[in-house]
């Protein structure tokens, strides 16, 4: 069985019409699946494009656009400053 590195790349045109599951969307946003579902319920994350019994999917483009928008600074969420983790204090 091939590893992920050995799989062919998804063509850009196909990626634009792809659907992804909640765990994949949550992982892309660095969230737990519970946090993802809370944001969806609150209307702060994209709504599912397809929902049936035990099968909920989001459009990849919707999630991608939301992630880009989420990374933009706003009045209540300023841009992140430089990483200070590597600095030493004298």
URZI-V985701 format. One record per pair of residues at least 6 apart in sequence whose ideal C-beta (glycine too) atoms are under 7 Angstrom apart, sorted by sequence separation. I is the first residue (numbers start at 1). J is the second residue. If there is no record, write none. Layout:
I&J  I&J
This chain:
26&32  39&45  50&56  73&79  26&33  29&36  40&47  50&57  48&56  49&57  26&35  36&45  48&57  49&58  23&33  26&36  48&58  49&59  22&33  25&36  46&58  49&62  22&36  22&37  46&62  46&63  46&66  45&66  19&49  19&50  25&58  22&56  28&63  21&57  20&57  19&57  20&58  25&63  29&67  19&58  28&67  19&59  20&60  19&60  18&60  20&63  15&60  16&61
